[in-house]
Each structure stands twice: as C-alpha cells, then as structure tokens.
C-alpha cells in the first residue's frame, strides 16, 4: 500500500512523498530520464543484473496496492510547474517481527542524484515509521560502492551491523553490501527493542541514538503532512 502525502522542505531541498499513480509508471523506464530503471548506471546500485520493462512496472504497482506489508511513497520534485516522480522509497514489514521493517530507496532520474534528496526522504520515512507506525527499528542495506546511499542512511542514525560479501557483480568484480540498522530513540521503543542491560548494547548505537534524535527534530521542523 502507499503512504500518506508528506511535503519536506529544508533550506536546500524541497520534495513531496506520496502515492504513485498507475499512469506514472512508464516514467520509471522512460528514455526521457535516461531509461531510468532500465539503465545500467541505475541498476548496478540496486542489485539489478537485468533491465525491467514498462509492463513489469505496472505489475509492481498492482502488487503494491494489494500488499499490506509494504508502505511505498513516490518521491516528487517540482518540474516545469508540476510535481513529477523521480524515484520511490519504502518500508517493508514482510519477514520482520518485533515491530521492525526494512527500508528501501531508488532514484531512477539521475539528474537528481547527489542533491541531498535521499537524506531528505529518509528524514520523512524515519519519522513516519517511528512516530506514525510505532516501529521499534528499521533495517536497510546499501552497496559499499554507493557511498552516497550509505552516508544518507547514516545521517539519520543507521549503524552498520554486517556485510554481505560478494553479493553482486559489477564490471566483472564482486561488490559487497552493508547491512544497517536504526533503532527508535524514544525511551519506551528503545527499551522494548533492546530488552537488555545498557552495558550490553553496542556503544555505536548509543552515539547513533543521538543522531536519530537530532534527525527527528529536523523532521518535525521540515515535514508537513498534506
């Protein structure tokens, strides 16, 4: 299913996140955006070793609206006077228990890479997960070669918990992928997730908790529910 509309306006970035219309799916693979998810330059960071099609994107949209274990948002920017989709982000509850989810992010329009949009979207998604859905923690993953993605996740408090070695092949070389985790910093959620003495919690999570608190404070300032 899709998440509610949110507008995120920081001093440098202005985006909206909300439900994607079915008729917008061709844009995900359009030549107008450099072939989007069909492009090798995009797919190599998403673990795609083959290209998707317009028909497959329609099928994905159909699956999203029927799947109550997922919350998906399109990411929109103002382009030629209208809000236009350039990517998507998600929370997936399938396969996770104890109030956890797995986050995902993809930006198919490469002209918007490296503009802080991923970090801005993570602010809103984390706020939604922790304060609207009551999630205790969010898991994620990122290719180690995709430094921007890793940095964006760390900016809201994600901590590396492991590595999937040799998970992908890019240009004939094995690429590794980090696994990461961010824990809800609210005392009741934090304690429910860890359920152990403070001394047994890895110290890097105590530092990351401060980062997540600061990120949520920013989110309260920058995010508006529409």
C-alpha positions in Angstrom: 0.0 0.0 0.0 1.0 3.6 -0.3 1.9 6.1 2.4 0.2 9.4 3.1 1.3 12.6 1.3 4.2 14.5 3.0 6.0 17.6 1.9 9.6 18.0 3.0 11.1 21.4 2.7 14.6 22.0 4.0 16.8 25.1 3.3 18.3 23.2 0.3 15.8 20.5 -0.8 12.0 20.6 -1.5 10.3 17.3 -2.3 7.0 15.6 -1.8 6.4 12.0 -1.0 3.1 10.2 -1.6 1.1 7.6 -3.6 2.2 6.9 -7.1 -0.5 6.9 -9.8 -0.5 3.9 -12.1 -0.2 6.1 -15.2 3.1 7.4 -13.9 4.8 4.0 -14.1 6.2 4.4 -17.7 8.3 7.3 -16.4 10.3 4.8 -14.3 11.8 3.3 -17.6 11.4 6.3 -19.9 14.1 7.5 -22.4 13.3 11.0 -21.1 15.1 10.1 -17.8 18.0 8.2 -19.4 15.9 4.9 -19.4 15.5 5.0 -15.6 15.5 1.6 -14.1 16.4 0.1 -17.5 19.7 1.9 -17.3 22.8 0.0 -16.2 24.1 3.1 -14.4 21.0 3.0 -12.1 20.5 -0.8 -11.9 24.1 -1.6 -10.8 23.5 0.1 -7.5 20.2 -1.6 -6.9 21.4 -5.2 -7.5 19.6 -5.5 -10.8 21.6 -7.6 -13.3 18.8 -7.2 -15.9 16.5 -4.5 -17.1 12.9 -4.1 -16.1 10.1 -3.2 -18.5 7.1 -0.9 -18.5 4.9 -4.0 -18.2 6.8 -5.1 -15.2 6.5 -1.7 -13.6 2.7 -1.9 -14.0 2.8 -5.3 -12.3 4.9 -3.9 -9.5 2.3 -1.1 -8.9 -0.5 -3.6 -8.9 1.3 -5.7 -6.3 1.9 -2.7 -4.1 -1.7 -1.7 -3.8 -2.6 -5.2 -2.7 0.3 -5.7 -0.2 -0.5 -4.6 3.3 3.1 -5.5 4.5 4.5 -2.6 2.5 4.3 1.2 2.6 5.6 2.9 -0.5 6.0 6.5 -1.5 6.8 8.1 -4.8 9.4 10.9 -4.5 8.3 14.0 -6.3 10.1 17.3 -7.3 8.7 20.4 -9.0 9.5 20.2 -12.7 8.0 22.6 -15.3 5.4 23.8 -12.8 4.2 20.4 -11.7 5.2 17.7 -9.2 6.9 14.9 -11.1 8.0 11.5 -9.8 11.8 10.8 -9.8 12.0 7.8 -7.5 10.5 5.9 -4.7 11.1 4.8 -1.1 9.5 2.1 1.0 9.1 0.3 4.3 8.7 -3.5 4.1 7.3 -5.4 7.1 7.3 -8.8 5.5 9.7 -11.2 7.2 10.4 -9.0 10.2 8.9 -9.4 13.6 9.1 -7.5 16.9 7.9 -4.3 15.2 10.7 -4.0 12.6 10.7 -3.0 9.0 13.2 -2.9 6.1 13.7 0.3 4.2 14.4 0.8 0.5 15.2 3.7 -1.8 15.6 4.1 -5.5 16.0 7.3 -7.6 15.7 6.5 -11.3 16.2 10.0 -12.6 20.0 10.5 -12.5 19.9 14.3 -12.9 18.7 14.5 -9.3 21.4 12.3 -7.8 23.8 14.0 -5.3 21.3 16.8 -4.4 20.5 15.6 -0.9 17.1 14.1 -1.8 17.9 10.7 -0.4 18.8 12.2 3.0 15.7 14.4 2.9 13.5 11.4 2.1 15.0 9.4 4.9 14.0 12.1 7.4 10.4 11.8 6.4 10.4 8.0 6.1 12.0 7.6 9.6 9.6 10.0 11.2 6.6 8.1 9.6 8.0 4.7 10.7 8.8 5.6 14.3 6.0 8.1 15.1 3.1 7.1 12.9 3.6 3.3 12.7 5.3 2.7 16.0 8.2 0.8 14.6 11.0 -0.2 17.1 13.7 -0.4 14.4 14.4 -0.2 10.7 16.8 -2.4 8.8 18.4 -1.5 5.4 21.1 -2.4 3.0 23.5 -0.5 0.7 26.2 -1.3 -1.8 29.6 -0.4 -0.3 30.4 1.3 -3.6 27.4 3.6 -3.3 28.9 6.0 -0.8 26.1 8.5 -1.1 23.5 5.9 -0.1 25.5 4.8 2.9 26.1 8.4 4.0 22.4 9.3 3.6 21.4 6.3 5.9 24.0 7.2 8.5 22.7 10.8 8.6 19.5 9.6 10.3 21.3 7.2 12.6 21.7 3.9 10.8 24.6 1.8 12.1 26.4 -0.9 10.1 25.6 -4.4 11.6 27.2 -6.6 9.0 28.3 -7.3 5.4 27.1 -9.4 2.6 30.3 -10.3 0.8 30.3 -10.7 -3.0 26.6 -10.2 -3.3 26.7 -8.5 -6.7 28.9 -8.5 -9.8 29.6 -5.1 -11.4 32.1 -4.7 -14.3 33.3 -8.3 -13.6 34.1 -7.5 -10.0 32.4 -8.7 -6.8 30.7 -6.0 -4.8 29.8 -6.2 -1.2 26.7 -4.8 0.6 26.4 -3.4 4.1 23.5 -4.3 6.4 22.4 -1.4 8.6 20.0 -0.8 11.4 18.5 2.3 13.1 16.6 2.0 16.4 13.7 4.2 17.5 15.3 6.5 20.1 12.1 7.1 22.2 12.7 5.5 25.6 9.8 3.0 25.5 10.6 1.9 22.0 14.4 1.8 22.6 14.0 -0.3 25.7 11.4 -2.6 24.1 13.8 -3.3 21.2 17.0 -3.9 23.1 15.5 -5.6 26.2 18.9 -6.0 27.8 21.2 -4.1 30.2 22.6 -0.8 28.8 26.1 -2.2 29.0 25.3 -4.9 26.6 24.1 -2.5 23.9 26.9 -1.9 21.3 28.3 1.6 22.1 28.0 2.8 18.5 24.2 2.6 18.9 24.3 5.0 21.8 26.0 7.5 19.6 23.7 6.8 16.7 20.7 7.4 19.0 21.8 11.0 19.4 21.9 11.3 15.6 18.4 9.9 15.2 17.0 12.2 17.8 18.5 15.2 16.0 17.2 13.9 12.7 13.7 13.5 14.1 13.8 17.0 15.4 14.7 18.2 11.9 11.9 16.1 10.5 9.4 17.8 12.8 10.6 21.2 11.5 10.7 20.3 7.8 8.0 17.7 7.2 4.3 18.6 6.7 1.6 16.1 6.3 -0.7 17.1 3.4 
